[in-house]
Amino acid sequence: MTFLNITNGFAWLDALALAVFLAVWLWLGWRIGHPSAARPSVTVLMSDYRLQWMEVMVTRQPRIFDAQTMMSLRQSTAFFASTCLLAMGGLLALIGNADLLGGVATRLSNFENTSAVLQTKLFLPLFMLGNAFLKFVWANRVFGYCSVIMGAVPNDPEHPDAKPLAMKAGKLNGRAAMNFNAGLRSMYFALCALAWLGGALAMLVGVAVTAWVVWSREFSSSSREIILGRDTDGKL
């Protein structure tokens, strides 16, 4: 089947849905990383706490707690990276056997989907999972850089290199966390992209729901209120 035949299987609404999907995903990532000063995101707020963590680490003896926390963070990135690989393998298997989805997609969207069209649609969640995998792998590596610099922080809090090295570690920790969160967002939108199998309208609804979930967790969740020191009446 030629490229022209494949594009004929898509309507202008599909192009709109894809454009909205990519625009919302990119905009949310930028906004979370660059929020207004009056309404910081949870990611930015936690970056400040990561710097404070490294400041406290300078005076903590022994630093077993810090080492265990870093190990936990690296294990999380490794777990999600492995999960992405498994999911990508499943999607590649589906792309190779798209006929199995034909009946399901037709019932969901009320029009016949060719195998080529379904395969093309499945490349979107595959792309998002691939991006998530790369983000998790890079986050794991940057957490590793942070661990090495933490190990280089002198045990003497009065040493002139102690605080500067701790601040370097804190900034690296924040960058790793940014990449980890970006990977999680890509996984959210990978799930959203599967809605495209049900048609353009289904994906637009999925984009709206996913955007609301991501936005609410970063800017209006109870966890954020707790981080800011506000009372949430015990609700999480």
Sine and cosine of phi, psi and omega as CSV:
sin_phi,cos_phi,sin_psi,cos_psi,sin_omega,cos_omega
0.00,0.00,0.76,-0.65,-0.05,-1.00
-0.98,0.19,0.22,-0.98,0.03,-1.00
-0.87,0.50,-0.62,0.78,0.00,-1.00
-0.90,0.43,-0.63,0.78,0.03,-1.00
-0.90,0.44,-0.61,0.79,0.00,-1.00
-0.92,0.40,-0.72,0.69,-0.03,-1.00
-0.90,0.43,-0.46,0.89,0.05,-1.00
-0.92,0.39,-0.33,0.95,0.02,-1.00
-0.99,0.15,-0.03,1.00,0.00,-1.00
-0.92,-0.40,0.57,-0.82,0.06,-1.00
-0.99,-0.17,0.17,-0.99,0.02,-1.00
-0.88,0.47,-0.46,0.89,0.01,-1.00
-0.93,0.37,-0.52,0.86,0.07,-1.00
-0.91,0.42,-0.67,0.74,0.03,-1.00
-0.90,0.44,-0.65,0.76,0.03,-1.00
-0.90,0.43,-0.71,0.71,-0.01,-1.00
-0.88,0.48,-0.66,0.75,0.02,-1.00
-0.91,0.42,-0.67,0.74,0.01,-1.00
-0.90,0.44,-0.68,0.73,0.02,-1.00
-0.90,0.44,-0.69,0.73,0.02,-1.00
-0.82,0.57,-0.79,0.61,-0.05,-1.00
-0.92,0.39,-0.64,0.77,-0.02,-1.00
-0.91,0.42,-0.69,0.72,-0.01,-1.00
-0.92,0.39,-0.68,0.73,0.02,-1.00
-0.87,0.50,-0.74,0.67,-0.02,-1.00
-0.92,0.38,-0.66,0.75,-0.03,-1.00
-0.92,0.40,-0.67,0.74,0.02,-1.00
-0.88,0.47,-0.68,0.74,0.03,-1.00
-0.87,0.50,-0.69,0.73,0.01,-1.00
-0.92,0.38,-0.69,0.73,-0.08,-1.00
-0.92,0.39,-0.63,0.77,0.01,-1.00
-0.91,0.42,-0.61,0.79,0.01,-1.00
-0.99,0.17,-0.34,0.94,-0.01,-1.00
-0.73,-0.68,0.89,0.46,-0.02,-1.00
-0.97,0.23,0.18,-0.98,0.08,-1.00
-0.96,0.29,0.42,-0.91,-0.01,-1.00
-0.90,0.43,-0.49,0.87,-0.03,-1.00
-0.97,0.24,-0.39,0.92,-0.04,-1.00
-0.65,-0.76,0.97,0.25,-0.01,-1.00
-0.94,0.34,0.47,-0.88,0.04,-1.00
-0.99,0.15,0.27,-0.96,0.05,-1.00
-0.87,0.49,-0.62,0.79,0.00,-1.00
-0.86,0.51,-0.70,0.72,0.01,-1.00
-0.94,0.35,-0.66,0.75,0.02,-1.00
-0.87,0.50,-0.68,0.74,-0.01,-1.00
-0.94,0.35,-0.45,0.89,0.08,-1.00
-0.89,0.47,-0.61,0.79,0.06,-1.00
-0.90,0.43,-0.65,0.76,0.02,-1.00
-0.93,0.37,-0.51,0.86,0.05,-1.00
-0.91,0.42,-0.61,0.79,0.07,-1.00
-0.91,0.41,-0.66,0.75,0.03,-1.00
-0.90,0.44,-0.61,0.79,0.04,-1.00
-0.84,0.54,-0.72,0.69,-0.03,-1.00
-0.93,0.37,-0.53,0.85,0.07,-1.00
-0.90,0.44,-0.68,0.73,0.00,-1.00
-0.93,0.36,-0.58,0.82,-0.03,-1.00
-0.85,0.53,-0.54,0.84,-0.04,-1.00
-0.84,0.54,-0.60,0.80,-0.06,-1.00
-0.99,-0.16,-0.03,1.00,-0.05,-1.00
-1.00,0.08,0.78,-0.62,0.03,-1.00
-0.70,-0.72,0.82,-0.57,-0.13,0.99
-0.98,0.20,0.08,-1.00,-0.09,-1.00
-0.97,-0.22,0.58,0.81,-0.02,-1.00
-0.91,0.42,-0.66,0.75,0.00,-1.00
-0.85,0.53,-0.70,0.72,-0.03,-1.00
-0.90,0.43,-0.66,0.75,0.02,-1.00
-0.90,0.44,-0.66,0.75,0.00,-1.00
-0.92,0.39,-0.64,0.77,0.02,-1.00
-0.90,0.44,-0.68,0.73,0.04,-1.00
-0.89,0.45,-0.63,0.78,0.03,-1.00
-0.89,0.46,-0.64,0.77,0.02,-1.00
-0.90,0.43,-0.66,0.75,0.01,-1.00
-0.90,0.44,-0.67,0.74,0.00,-1.00
-0.93,0.36,-0.58,0.81,0.04,-1.00
-0.91,0.42,-0.59,0.81,0.03,-1.00
-0.89,0.45,-0.71,0.71,0.01,-1.00
-0.90,0.43,-0.63,0.77,0.01,-1.00
-0.91,0.41,-0.64,0.77,0.01,-1.00
-0.88,0.47,-0.74,0.67,-0.04,-1.00
-0.94,0.35,-0.55,0.83,0.06,-1.00
-0.89,0.46,-0.69,0.73,0.03,-1.00
-0.90,0.44,-0.64,0.77,0.03,-1.00
-0.88,0.47,-0.66,0.75,0.02,-1.00
-0.89,0.46,-0.66,0.75,0.01,-1.00
-0.88,0.47,-0.66,0.75,0.03,-1.00
-0.90,0.44,-0.69,0.72,0.00,-1.00
-0.91,0.42,-0.63,0.77,0.04,-1.00
-0.90,0.44,-0.63,0.78,0.05,-1.00
-0.88,0.47,-0.66,0.75,0.05,-1.00
-0.90,0.44,-0.66,0.75,0.01,-1.00
-0.91,0.40,-0.65,0.76,0.04,-1.00
-0.88,0.47,-0.59,0.81,0.05,-1.00
-0.91,0.42,-0.63,0.77,0.03,-1.00
-0.92,0.39,-0.65,0.76,0.01,-1.00
-0.88,0.48,-0.58,0.81,0.03,-1.00
-0.97,0.26,-0.27,0.96,0.00,-1.00
-0.72,-0.69,0.78,0.62,-0.09,-1.00
-0.90,0.43,-0.35,0.94,0.01,-1.00
-0.87,0.50,-0.49,0.87,-0.01,-1.00
-0.90,0.44,-0.46,0.89,-0.01,-1.00
-1.00,-0.01,-0.17,0.99,-0.10,-1.00
-0.81,0.58,-0.75,0.66,-0.03,-1.00
-0.91,0.42,-0.67,0.75,0.00,-1.00
-0.90,0.44,-0.74,0.67,-0.03,-1.00
-0.90,0.45,-0.61,0.80,0.00,-1.00
-0.91,0.41,-0.66,0.75,0.02,-1.00
-0.92,0.38,-0.56,0.83,-0.02,-1.00
-0.96,0.28,-0.62,0.78,-0.10,-0.99
-0.97,-0.23,-0.11,0.99,0.05,-1.00
0.91,0.41,0.31,0.95,0.17,-0.99
-0.56,-0.83,0.42,-0.91,-0.12,-0.99
-0.96,0.29,0.75,-0.66,0.05,-1.00
-0.95,-0.31,0.79,-0.61,0.07,-1.00
-0.97,0.23,0.31,-0.95,0.01,-1.00
-0.87,0.49,-0.63,0.78,-0.02,-1.00
-0.90,0.44,-0.63,0.78,0.02,-1.00
-0.92,0.40,-0.69,0.72,0.02,-1.00
-0.90,0.44,-0.66,0.75,0.03,-1.00
-0.88,0.47,-0.66,0.75,0.02,-1.00
-0.89,0.45,-0.66,0.75,0.00,-1.00
-0.91,0.41,-0.55,0.84,-0.02,-1.00
-0.95,0.30,-0.29,0.96,0.03,-1.00
-0.94,0.34,-0.39,0.92,0.01,-1.00
-0.93,0.38,-0.81,0.59,0.08,-1.00
-0.89,0.46,-0.51,0.86,0.06,-1.00
-0.90,0.44,-0.67,0.75,0.04,-1.00
-0.89,0.46,-0.69,0.73,-0.02,-1.00
-0.91,0.42,-0.64,0.76,0.04,-1.00
-0.93,0.36,-0.59,0.81,0.07,-1.00
-0.89,0.45,-0.66,0.75,0.05,-1.00
-0.90,0.44,-0.67,0.74,0.02,-1.00
-0.88,0.48,-0.69,0.72,0.02,-1.00
-0.85,0.53,-0.72,0.69,-0.01,-1.00
-0.90,0.44,-0.62,0.78,0.03,-1.00
-0.91,0.42,-0.68,0.73,0.00,-1.00
-0.91,0.41,-0.66,0.75,0.01,-1.00
-0.90,0.44,-0.68,0.73,0.01,-1.00
-0.92,0.39,-0.64,0.77,0.05,-1.00
-0.87,0.49,-0.66,0.75,0.03,-1.00
-0.88,0.48,-0.66,0.75,-0.02,-1.00
-0.93,0.37,-0.66,0.75,-0.01,-1.00
-0.93,0.38,-0.59,0.81,0.13,-0.99
-0.87,0.50,-0.56,0.83,0.06,-1.00
-0.91,0.42,-0.68,0.73,0.07,-1.00
-0.85,0.52,-0.69,0.72,0.00,-1.00
-0.87,0.49,-0.68,0.74,-0.01,-1.00
-0.88,0.48,-0.65,0.76,0.00,-1.00
-0.90,0.43,-0.70,0.72,-0.01,-1.00
-0.93,0.37,-0.58,0.81,0.10,-1.00
-0.86,0.51,-0.64,0.77,0.02,-1.00
-0.92,0.39,-0.39,0.92,0.00,-1.00
-1.00,0.08,-0.16,0.99,0.01,-1.00
-0.92,0.39,0.84,-0.54,-0.02,-1.00
-0.86,0.52,0.52,-0.85,0.02,-1.00
-0.94,0.34,-0.38,0.92,0.00,-1.00
-0.99,0.11,0.92,-0.38,-0.01,-1.00
-0.86,0.50,-0.39,0.92,-0.02,-1.00
-1.00,0.07,-0.09,1.00,0.01,-1.00
-0.89,0.45,0.70,-0.71,-0.06,-1.00
-0.88,0.48,-0.39,0.92,-0.01,-1.00
-1.00,-0.02,-0.13,0.99,-0.12,-0.99
-0.89,0.46,-0.84,0.55,-0.06,-1.00
-0.93,0.36,-0.70,0.72,0.04,-1.00
-0.85,0.53,-0.66,0.75,0.03,-1.00
-0.92,0.38,-0.61,0.79,0.03,-1.00
-0.89,0.45,-0.63,0.77,0.02,-1.00
-0.92,0.38,-0.60,0.80,0.09,-1.00
-0.87,0.49,-0.71,0.71,0.01,-1.00
-0.89,0.47,-0.65,0.76,0.01,-1.00
-0.90,0.44,-0.65,0.76,0.02,-1.00
-0.93,0.38,-0.65,0.76,0.07,-1.00
-0.90,0.44,-0.63,0.78,0.04,-1.00
-0.87,0.49,-0.67,0.74,0.02,-1.00
-0.91,0.42,-0.65,0.76,0.02,-1.00
-0.91,0.41,-0.64,0.77,0.04,-1.00
-0.88,0.47,-0.67,0.74,0.00,-1.00
-0.90,0.43,-0.61,0.80,0.05,-1.00
-0.86,0.50,-0.70,0.71,0.01,-1.00
-0.93,0.37,-0.61,0.79,0.04,-1.00
-0.88,0.47,-0.71,0.71,0.01,-1.00
-0.91,0.41,-0.59,0.81,0.06,-1.00
-0.90,0.44,-0.61,0.79,0.06,-1.00
-0.90,0.44,-0.66,0.75,0.04,-1.00
-0.89,0.45,-0.67,0.74,0.03,-1.00
-0.88,0.47,-0.63,0.78,0.03,-1.00
-0.90,0.44,-0.58,0.81,0.05,-1.00
-0.92,0.38,-0.65,0.76,0.06,-1.00
-0.85,0.52,-0.72,0.70,-0.05,-1.00
-0.97,0.25,-0.38,0.93,0.11,-0.99
-0.91,0.42,-0.66,0.75,0.08,-1.00
-0.90,0.44,-0.65,0.76,0.03,-1.00
-0.88,0.48,-0.64,0.77,-0.05,-1.00
-0.89,0.47,-0.45,0.89,0.03,-1.00
-0.91,0.43,-0.39,0.92,0.03,-1.00
-0.90,0.43,-0.33,0.94,0.01,-1.00
-0.89,0.46,-0.41,0.91,0.05,-1.00
-0.88,0.47,-0.43,0.90,0.04,-1.00
-1.00,0.01,0.06,1.00,0.03,-1.00
0.92,-0.40,0.19,-0.98,-0.05,-1.00
-0.90,0.43,-0.66,0.75,-0.01,-1.00
-0.90,0.44,-0.62,0.78,0.03,-1.00
-0.89,0.46,-0.64,0.77,-0.01,-1.00
-0.94,0.34,-0.60,0.80,0.04,-1.00
-0.88,0.47,-0.65,0.76,0.07,-1.00
-0.91,0.42,-0.67,0.74,0.03,-1.00
-0.88,0.48,-0.64,0.77,0.04,-1.00
-0.89,0.46,-0.69,0.72,0.00,-1.00
-0.88,0.47,-0.70,0.71,-0.01,-1.00
-0.92,0.40,-0.72,0.70,-0.01,-1.00
-0.89,0.45,-0.68,0.73,0.02,-1.00
-0.88,0.48,-0.65,0.76,0.01,-1.00
-0.90,0.43,-0.67,0.74,0.00,-1.00
-0.89,0.46,-0.75,0.66,-0.01,-1.00
-0.90,0.44,-0.72,0.69,-0.02,-1.00
-0.88,0.47,-0.71,0.70,-0.05,-1.00
-0.90,0.43,-0.60,0.80,0.00,-1.00
-0.94,0.34,-0.49,0.87,-0.03,-1.00
-1.00,0.01,-0.50,0.87,-0.17,-0.98
-0.83,-0.57,-0.23,0.97,-0.05,-1.00
-0.57,-0.82,0.45,0.89,0.00,-1.00
-1.00,0.02,0.33,-0.94,0.08,-1.00
-0.91,0.43,-0.56,0.83,0.04,-1.00
-0.87,0.49,-0.64,0.77,0.03,-1.00
-0.89,0.45,-0.65,0.76,0.02,-1.00
-0.90,0.44,-0.60,0.80,0.03,-1.00
-0.91,0.40,-0.68,0.74,0.03,-1.00
-0.87,0.50,-0.60,0.80,0.01,-1.00
-0.98,0.19,-0.11,0.99,0.03,-1.00
0.99,0.11,0.40,0.92,0.00,-1.00
-0.98,-0.18,0.48,-0.88,-0.01,-1.00
-0.97,0.24,0.74,-0.67,0.04,-1.00
-0.90,-0.43,0.22,0.97,0.02,-1.00
0.85,0.53,0.53,0.85,0.05,-1.00
0.98,0.22,0.09,1.00,-0.02,-1.00
-1.00,-0.02,0.68,-0.73,-0.02,-1.00
-0.89,-0.45,0.00,0.00,0.00,0.00
